[in-house]
Amino acid sequence: MSARTRKLGFLTASMLTIALLFSGCSSGNSGGSANGEQAGQSANAGGGSTNSGTDTGGGSSNGGSAAKTVLTLTYRDDGIGENGAFYKWIQEMAAAYPNKNVEVKPTPIQASEGDYFAKVALALKSKDTAPDIVTEDTFILNSDASAGFLEPIDDQVNAWEDWTNGSFIEAMKKGVTASDGKVYGVPYNTDSRGLWYNKELFKQVGLPEDWQPKTWDEVLDAARTLKEKAGKDVVPFWMNMGKATGEATSMQTYEMLLYGTGERLIDDATGKWTVKSQGILDSLNFIQTINKEKLGPPLSKVLNGQAGNTATREYMPKGKLGILLDGSWITGNYIEGGAAPWPEYKDVLGFAPMPTSKGQEPGSITLAGGWALSLPKNGQHKEEAWDFIKFALNKENSKKLVIGLGNITVRADVAKDPEYTSMPFNEIATEYLNNAEFRPANDKYPEVSTQIQTMVESVATGTAPDVAMNKYAQDVTRIVGADHVQEK
């Protein structure tokens, strides 16, 4: 459980030029939620996507060795390059892939969570820059499918025994099914979110090591105790609050709060986007309290695109962070070979459920997401790419990936595997899915998500919650239309 929104309206011709330059210079050795988040949360190396091609391998038309098909696989590099679990997994899969006439080449996009999807969209538009396989966050998949960037794969998955025999958890298939009812990817992980906390710090300040807060007030009180007693070097509470962290701000902060009030982005009864409500104000007031009382990190840290990495890879392992609202995937950083190895994490960390605002039913809340491997419409080698996806996401290889990333599996057979179940926190992170909520499967969501990030950051930097909400209402109304919004 390390996230991500489209910003096409803001991209200039110069960014397109940059993206194309990235595609031209990327190489497999150059080194991705909520998590996180994963191709997303623990994804790795490089510069950008590059189109596939054919390598003659020294052969000739006079009987030399067969030409190799080069498959490009694009994902997000979150700054750790070849040390990342996703990069290592691709390299392992490429080496083990039985078809030696195919070479698999990692082609990462180095970007913050907030910029990854915009850069991917640019690459997917053209046959010159589209990869053969792309990692899609399931929240953006419907939008990319609607834009014509992805290839439907219903025929392929329906002919794949793993897809039809119950190996995949049925509910997880919904995340890769777009609004047209077609399947546009194979999921490889999911996640849940909650409150990570340092049990040693809690013990030091007199808080329970088995912490189970029942309300938001109890969360705030614990943060206040840490501020008072843990020392000035300890950040009491950390959550994403900036536009630079993109979807992580929308999903791991705002929606975890909003859904904890009992409200949703889109009202279930009316099907309209709620743009003004008490739930929105309550959520923004929580964010304001963290900043007004200086319970969080300096704004220079939290508004940075690397905020998530700073919290999970620096502050938490060094005992400088008390509570972190984040995803189940962060432990992937701490395992051997991870971005920030920390053998003691399993004993030091606790993972408490995020309570609802006042302890109302169901008592706790989590948002679930996930990532998939998809075939771009403009990819050059769809048949070979699909064959590689089947190999890479079989039971054993899927298990290697989710264990390496610290994610929750989408495969029922992996979920029963002893190697998977023995991983610290997997059982509890999976249990949180019982109260899971999901982002709207609506093609306007990515644009609305951008406005959520703007609203959250404005409150974090001092704007009054009611003023920020009014601006949000105006912006969302402009995006979805007056007939599709409501106030409560």
C-alpha positions as CSV (number, residue, x, y, z in Angstrom):
1,M,0.0,0.0,0.0
2,S,3.3,4.5,-2.5
3,A,0.2,7.6,-6.3
4,R,-1.3,10.8,-9.7
5,T,-3.3,12.8,-12.0
6,R,-3.5,14.1,-15.5
7,K,-2.3,17.6,-16.2
8,L,-2.6,17.7,-20.0
9,G,-4.2,21.1,-20.0
10,F,-1.1,22.5,-18.4
11,L,1.6,20.9,-20.5
12,T,3.3,23.0,-23.0
13,A,5.0,22.2,-26.2
14,S,8.3,22.3,-24.4
15,M,7.2,19.4,-22.2
16,L,6.3,17.4,-25.2
17,T,9.8,18.1,-26.5
18,I,11.3,17.0,-23.2
19,A,9.2,13.8,-23.2
20,L,10.4,12.9,-26.7
21,L,14.0,13.6,-25.7
22,F,13.5,11.3,-22.8
23,S,12.2,8.6,-25.1
24,G,15.2,9.0,-27.3
25,C,17.9,8.7,-24.6
26,S,16.3,6.1,-22.3
27,S,18.0,2.7,-21.9
28,G,17.4,-0.4,-20.0
29,N,20.4,0.3,-17.8
30,S,19.6,3.9,-17.0
31,G,18.1,3.2,-14.0
32,G,6.8,3.7,-10.1
33,S,1.5,3.8,-4.7
34,A,-0.2,4.2,-2.7
35,N,2.4,3.4,-2.8
36,G,3.6,3.0,-2.3
37,E,2.6,3.0,-4.2
38,Q,4.7,0.3,-7.3
39,A,5.5,0.8,-10.6
40,G,4.1,3.7,-8.8
41,Q,5.4,3.4,-5.2
42,S,8.6,1.5,-5.6
43,A,9.1,1.8,-9.3
44,N,12.5,2.8,-10.6
45,A,15.1,3.8,-13.1
46,G,15.3,6.1,-16.0
47,G,14.1,8.9,-18.1
48,G,11.1,8.1,-20.2
49,S,9.3,5.8,-22.5
50,T,10.8,4.7,-25.8
51,N,9.2,2.8,-28.6
52,S,10.1,-0.9,-29.2
53,G,12.0,-2.1,-32.2
54,T,13.9,-5.0,-33.7
55,D,17.5,-5.8,-32.9
56,T,19.3,-7.7,-35.7
57,G,21.6,-9.2,-33.1
58,G,24.4,-9.4,-35.6
59,G,22.3,-11.7,-37.9
60,S,21.8,-11.2,-41.6
61,S,19.4,-12.3,-44.4
62,N,21.9,-15.0,-45.4
63,G,21.1,-17.3,-42.5
64,G,22.4,-15.3,-39.5
65,S,20.7,-15.4,-36.1
66,A,17.0,-14.5,-35.9
67,A,16.2,-10.9,-35.3
68,K,15.1,-10.1,-31.7
69,T,11.9,-8.3,-30.9
70,V,12.5,-5.6,-28.3
71,L,9.6,-5.0,-25.9
72,T,9.6,-1.8,-24.0
73,L,7.9,-1.6,-20.5
74,T,7.2,1.8,-19.1
75,Y,6.7,2.6,-15.5
76,R,7.4,5.4,-13.0
77,D,10.9,5.9,-11.6
78,D,10.5,7.5,-8.2
79,G,14.2,8.3,-7.9
80,I,15.9,5.1,-6.8
81,G,16.8,3.8,-10.2
82,E,18.2,0.3,-10.4
83,N,17.9,-0.2,-6.7
84,G,14.1,-0.3,-6.9
85,A,12.1,-3.5,-6.5
86,F,10.1,-3.0,-9.7
87,Y,13.2,-2.5,-11.9
88,K,14.8,-5.6,-10.4
89,W,11.7,-7.6,-11.0
90,I,11.6,-6.6,-14.7
91,Q,15.2,-7.6,-15.1
92,E,14.5,-10.9,-13.4
93,M,11.5,-11.6,-15.6
94,A,13.4,-10.6,-18.7
95,A,16.2,-13.0,-17.9
96,A,13.8,-15.9,-17.1
97,Y,11.4,-15.3,-20.0
98,P,11.6,-18.5,-22.1
99,N,11.2,-16.8,-25.5
100,K,14.8,-15.8,-26.2
101,N,13.8,-14.1,-29.4
102,V,12.3,-11.4,-27.3
103,E,14.2,-8.8,-25.3
104,V,12.4,-6.9,-22.6
105,K,13.7,-3.4,-22.0
106,P,12.7,-1.2,-19.0
107,T,11.9,2.3,-20.1
108,P,11.1,4.3,-17.0
109,I,9.6,7.8,-16.7
110,Q,11.4,9.7,-14.0
111,A,8.7,11.9,-12.5
112,S,6.8,12.8,-9.3
113,E,3.5,11.1,-8.7
114,G,1.8,14.3,-9.9
115,D,3.6,14.3,-13.3
116,Y,3.8,10.6,-14.2
117,F,0.4,10.3,-15.8
118,A,0.7,13.4,-17.9
119,K,4.0,12.2,-19.3
120,V,2.7,8.7,-19.9
121,A,-0.3,10.2,-21.8
122,L,2.1,12.1,-24.1
123,A,4.0,9.0,-24.8
124,L,0.9,6.9,-25.5
125,K,-0.4,9.3,-28.1
126,S,2.2,8.5,-30.7
127,K,3.4,5.3,-32.3
128,D,6.9,6.8,-32.2
129,T,6.9,7.0,-28.4
130,A,4.3,4.5,-27.1
131,P,5.8,1.5,-25.2
132,D,4.7,-2.0,-25.7
133,I,3.6,-2.4,-22.1
134,V,2.7,0.3,-19.6
135,T,1.9,0.3,-15.9
136,E,-1.5,1.9,-15.3
137,D,-2.8,3.0,-12.0
138,T,-6.3,1.7,-11.9
139,F,-7.7,5.2,-11.1
140,I,-6.4,6.5,-14.5
141,L,-7.1,3.4,-16.5
142,N,-10.7,4.3,-17.4
143,S,-9.7,7.7,-18.5
144,D,-6.8,6.4,-20.7
145,A,-9.1,3.8,-22.2
146,S,-11.8,6.4,-23.0
147,A,-9.1,8.5,-24.6
148,G,-8.2,5.6,-26.9
149,F,-4.7,5.1,-25.5
150,L,-5.2,1.5,-24.4
151,E,-6.0,-1.8,-26.2
152,P,-8.9,-3.8,-24.9
153,I,-7.7,-7.4,-24.0
154,D,-11.0,-9.2,-23.4
155,D,-10.2,-11.9,-26.0
156,Q,-6.8,-12.5,-24.5
157,V,-7.9,-12.7,-20.9
158,N,-10.9,-14.9,-21.7
159,A,-8.5,-17.4,-23.3
160,W,-6.1,-17.3,-20.4
161,E,-6.7,-20.1,-17.8
162,D,-5.4,-18.1,-14.9
163,W,-8.0,-15.4,-15.6
164,T,-11.0,-17.8,-15.9
165,N,-10.2,-20.4,-13.2
166,G,-10.5,-18.3,-10.1
167,S,-6.8,-17.6,-9.7
168,F,-7.5,-13.8,-9.7
169,I,-9.7,-12.3,-7.0
170,E,-12.9,-11.5,-8.8
171,A,-13.3,-8.1,-7.2
172,M,-9.9,-7.0,-8.4
173,K,-11.0,-7.4,-12.0
174,K,-13.3,-4.4,-11.6
175,G,-10.3,-2.1,-11.4
176,V,-9.2,-2.9,-14.9
177,T,-12.7,-2.9,-16.5
178,A,-13.5,0.5,-18.0
179,S,-16.9,2.1,-18.3
180,D,-17.4,0.5,-21.7
181,G,-17.3,-2.9,-20.0
182,K,-14.1,-3.9,-21.6
183,V,-10.9,-5.1,-19.8
184,Y,-7.8,-2.9,-20.4
185,G,-5.1,-4.5,-18.2
186,V,-4.1,-7.3,-15.9
187,P,-3.8,-6.1,-12.2
188,Y,-0.7,-7.0,-10.3
189,N,-1.3,-5.5,-6.9
190,T,-3.7,-3.7,-4.6
191,D,-3.3,-1.9,-1.4
192,S,-4.9,-0.5,1.7
193,R,-4.2,2.6,3.8
194,G,-4.0,3.3,7.5
195,L,-1.9,4.9,10.3
196,W,1.7,3.7,10.5
197,Y,3.2,4.5,13.9
198,N,6.5,4.1,15.7
199,K,5.8,1.9,18.8
200,E,9.1,2.8,20.4
201,L,8.2,6.5,20.3
202,F,4.7,5.7,21.6
203,K,6.1,3.8,24.5
204,Q,8.6,6.6,25.2
205,V,5.8,9.2,25.5
206,G,3.3,7.0,27.3
207,L,1.0,6.1,24.4
208,P,-0.2,2.5,23.9
209,E,2.0,0.3,21.7
210,D,-1.1,-1.5,20.5
211,W,-2.7,1.8,19.3
212,Q,-6.3,1.6,18.0
213,P,-7.7,5.2,17.8
214,K,-11.4,5.3,17.5
215,T,-11.9,8.9,16.4
216,W,-10.0,11.7,14.7
217,D,-9.7,13.5,18.0
218,E,-7.8,10.5,19.4
219,V,-5.4,10.7,16.4
220,L,-4.9,14.4,17.0
221,D,-4.4,13.9,20.7
222,A,-1.7,11.3,20.1
223,A,0.1,13.7,17.7
224,R,-0.1,16.4,20.4
225,T,1.4,14.1,23.0
226,L,4.3,13.3,20.6
227,K,4.9,17.0,20.0
228,E,5.0,17.7,23.7
229,K,7.1,14.7,24.8
230,A,9.0,13.1,22.0
231,G,11.5,15.9,21.3
232,K,11.8,18.6,18.7
233,D,13.5,16.3,16.1
234,V,10.4,14.1,15.9
235,V,7.6,15.0,13.5
236,P,4.4,13.9,15.2
237,F,2.1,13.4,12.2
238,W,2.7,13.2,8.4
239,M,0.3,13.1,5.5
240,N,0.6,14.2,1.9
241,M,-0.7,17.8,1.5
242,G,0.7,19.1,-1.8
243,K,0.0,19.2,-5.5
244,A,3.5,17.8,-6.2
245,T,2.5,14.5,-4.6
246,G,-0.5,14.2,-6.9
247,E,-2.9,11.4,-6.4
248,A,-1.2,10.5,-3.0
249,T,-2.6,13.8,-1.7
250,S,-6.1,13.1,-3.2
251,M,-6.4,9.5,-2.1
252,Q,-4.2,9.0,0.9
253,T,-5.1,12.2,2.6
254,Y,-8.3,13.9,1.4
255,E,-10.4,10.9,0.5
256,M,-9.3,8.9,3.6
257,L,-10.7,11.9,5.6
258,L,-13.8,12.6,3.5
259,Y,-14.9,9.0,3.3
260,G,-14.3,8.8,7.1
261,T,-17.1,11.4,7.5
262,G,-19.5,9.2,5.7
263,E,-19.6,11.3,2.6
264,R,-18.3,10.4,-0.9
265,L,-16.9,12.4,-3.8
266,I,-20.0,11.4,-5.8
267,D,-23.2,11.0,-4.0
268,D,-24.5,7.4,-4.3
269,A,-28.1,8.5,-4.4
270,T,-28.0,11.3,-6.9
271,G,-24.9,10.4,-8.9
272,K,-23.7,14.0,-8.6
273,W,-20.4,15.4,-7.4
274,T,-20.7,16.9,-3.9
275,V,-18.9,20.3,-4.0
276,K,-20.0,21.8,-0.7
277,S,-20.7,20.0,2.5
278,Q,-20.0,19.6,6.2
279,G,-17.8,16.5,5.4
280,I,-15.6,18.6,3.1
281,L,-15.2,21.2,5.8
282,D,-14.5,18.6,8.5
283,S,-11.8,17.1,6.3
284,L,-10.2,20.4,5.6
285,N,-10.4,21.4,9.2
286,F,-8.4,18.3,10.2
287,I,-5.7,19.4,7.7
288,Q,-5.8,22.9,9.0
289,T,-5.4,21.7,12.6
290,I,-2.3,19.6,11.8
291,N,-0.6,22.7,10.3
292,K,-1.9,25.3,12.7
293,E,-0.7,23.3,15.7
294,K,2.6,22.5,13.9
295,L,2.0,18.8,14.3
296,G,3.3,18.0,10.8
297,P,6.6,18.4,9.0
298,P,7.8,21.7,7.6
299,L,5.9,22.8,4.5
300,S,9.2,22.7,2.5
301,K,9.2,18.9,3.1
302,V,5.6,18.1,2.7
303,L,4.9,20.2,-0.4
304,N,7.8,18.6,-2.2
305,G,7.3,15.9,-4.9
306,Q,9.5,13.6,-2.9
307,A,7.5,14.0,0.4
308,G,6.4,10.4,0.5
309,N,9.9,9.1,0.0
310,T,11.3,11.5,2.6
311,A,8.7,10.3,5.2
312,T,9.1,6.6,4.6
313,R,12.8,6.3,3.7
314,E,14.3,8.9,5.9
315,Y,12.2,10.1,8.8
316,M,10.5,6.8,9.8
317,P,13.6,4.5,9.8
318,K,15.5,7.1,11.8
319,G,12.9,7.3,14.5
320,K,12.0,10.9,13.6
321,L,8.3,10.3,12.7
322,G,5.5,9.3,15.1
323,I,2.5,8.7,12.9
324,L,2.2,8.4,9.1
325,L,-1.1,8.3,7.1
326,D,0.0,6.1,4.2
327,G,-0.3,2.8,2.4
328,S,0.4,-0.8,3.0
329,W,3.2,-0.9,0.5
330,I,5.7,1.3,2.4
331,T,7.3,-1.8,4.1
332,G,8.7,-2.7,0.6
333,N,11.2,0.0,1.3
334,Y,12.5,-1.8,4.4
335,I,13.1,-5.4,3.3
336,E,16.5,-6.6,2.2
337,G,17.2,-5.1,-1.2
338,G,14.6,-2.4,-0.7
339,A,15.2,1.4,-1.1
340,A,15.8,1.8,2.7
341,P,16.6,-1.5,4.3
342,W,15.5,-1.6,7.9
343,P,15.4,-5.1,9.5
344,E,13.8,-3.8,12.7
345,Y,10.7,-2.4,11.0
346,K,8.6,-5.4,11.8
347,D,9.2,-4.9,15.5
348,V,9.2,-1.1,15.6
349,L,6.2,-0.3,13.4
350,G,2.5,-0.6,14.1
351,F,-0.3,-0.3,11.5
352,A,-3.5,1.0,13.0
353,P,-6.8,1.4,11.1
354,M,-7.7,5.0,10.2
355,P,-10.9,5.7,12.3
356,T,-14.0,7.4,11.0
357,S,-14.3,11.0,12.1
358,K,-16.4,10.4,15.2
359,G,-16.2,6.7,15.5
360,Q,-19.4,6.1,13.5
361,E,-20.0,2.8,11.6
362,P,-18.1,1.0,10.2
363,G,-15.5,2.4,12.7
364,S,-12.6,2.6,10.3
365,I,-12.0,3.4,6.6
366,T,-9.5,2.6,3.9
367,L,-9.1,3.5,0.3
368,A,-7.9,0.7,-2.0
369,G,-6.2,1.1,-5.3
370,G,-3.8,-0.9,-7.4
371,W,-1.7,-1.1,-10.6
372,A,-2.0,-3.1,-13.8
373,L,0.0,-4.0,-16.9
374,S,-1.7,-2.7,-20.0
375,L,-1.2,-2.8,-23.8
376,P,-1.0,0.7,-25.4
377,K,-3.1,1.1,-28.5
378,N,0.0,2.4,-30.3
379,G,2.3,-0.4,-29.2
380,Q,4.1,-2.2,-31.9
381,H,4.2,-5.8,-30.7
382,K,0.9,-6.5,-28.9
383,E,1.0,-10.3,-29.4
384,E,4.5,-10.6,-27.9
385,A,3.7,-8.1,-25.2
386,W,0.6,-10.1,-24.1
387,D,2.6,-13.3,-24.0
388,F,5.2,-11.6,-21.7
389,I,2.4,-10.2,-19.4
390,K,1.0,-13.7,-19.0
391,F,4.4,-15.0,-18.0
392,A,5.3,-12.1,-15.7
393,L,2.0,-12.2,-13.9
394,N,1.6,-15.9,-13.3
395,K,1.4,-17.1,-9.7
396,E,5.1,-17.4,-8.9
397,N,6.2,-14.2,-10.7
398,S,3.3,-12.2,-9.2
399,K,4.3,-13.4,-5.8
400,K,7.8,-12.2,-6.3
401,L,6.6,-8.8,-7.4
402,V,4.1,-8.2,-4.5
403,I,6.6,-9.4,-1.9
404,G,9.3,-7.2,-3.3
405,L,7.0,-4.2,-3.4
406,G,5.4,-4.8,-0.1
407,N,2.0,-4.8,-1.7
408,I,-1.2,-6.9,-1.4
409,T,-1.8,-9.5,-4.0
410,V,-4.7,-9.6,-6.4
411,R,-4.3,-13.4,-6.9
412,A,-6.3,-15.7,-4.7
413,D,-3.7,-18.4,-5.1
414,V,-0.8,-16.1,-4.0
415,A,-2.9,-15.0,-1.0
416,K,-2.8,-18.5,0.4
417,D,0.9,-19.0,-0.3
418,P,3.0,-19.4,3.0
419,E,5.8,-17.2,1.7
420,Y,3.3,-14.4,1.1
421,T,1.3,-14.8,4.3
422,S,4.4,-14.8,6.4
423,M,5.3,-11.3,5.3
424,P,4.8,-8.8,8.2
425,F,1.6,-6.7,8.0
426,N,0.2,-8.5,5.0
427,E,-2.6,-10.1,7.0
428,I,-3.7,-6.9,8.7
429,A,-3.4,-4.9,5.5
430,T,-5.6,-7.4,3.8
431,E,-8.1,-7.3,6.7
432,Y,-8.5,-3.5,6.2
433,L,-9.9,-4.2,2.7
434,N,-13.1,-5.3,4.5
435,N,-14.0,-1.6,4.8
436,A,-12.4,-0.5,1.6
437,E,-13.7,2.3,-0.6
438,F,-12.7,3.0,-4.2
439,R,-12.3,6.1,-6.2
440,P,-15.1,6.9,-8.7
441,A,-14.9,5.0,-12.0
442,N,-15.7,8.3,-13.7
443,D,-13.7,9.8,-16.6
444,K,-13.8,13.2,-14.9
445,Y,-12.1,12.0,-11.8
446,P,-8.5,12.7,-12.8
447,E,-9.4,16.4,-13.4
448,V,-11.4,16.6,-10.2
449,S,-8.5,15.0,-8.4
450,T,-6.3,17.9,-9.5
451,Q,-8.7,20.3,-7.9
452,I,-8.6,18.3,-4.7
453,Q,-4.8,18.6,-4.5
454,T,-5.1,22.3,-5.1
455,M,-7.7,22.7,-2.3
456,V,-5.7,20.6,0.2
457,E,-2.4,22.5,-0.5
458,S,-4.2,25.9,-0.2
459,V,-5.5,24.9,3.3
460,A,-2.0,23.6,4.2
461,T,-0.5,27.0,3.3
462,G,-3.0,29.0,5.2
463,T,-6.2,29.4,3.2
464,A,-9.4,29.1,5.3
465,P,-11.3,25.8,4.8
466,D,-14.5,27.5,3.7
467,V,-12.7,29.7,1.1
468,A,-10.8,26.7,-0.2
469,M,-14.1,24.7,-0.5
470,N,-15.8,27.5,-2.4
471,K,-13.0,27.6,-4.9
472,Y,-13.1,23.8,-5.2
473,A,-16.8,24.1,-5.9
474,Q,-16.3,26.6,-8.7
475,D,-13.5,24.5,-10.3
476,V,-15.3,21.2,-10.2
477,T,-18.5,22.7,-11.5
478,R,-16.6,24.1,-14.5
479,I,-15.1,20.6,-15.1
480,V,-18.2,18.4,-14.8
481,G,-21.0,20.9,-15.5
482,A,-23.6,22.5,-13.2
483,D,-26.1,19.7,-13.7
484,H,-23.7,17.2,-12.2
485,V,-22.9,18.9,-8.9
486,Q,-24.7,19.4,-5.6
487,E,-24.3,21.0,-2.2
488,K,-25.2,19.4,1.1
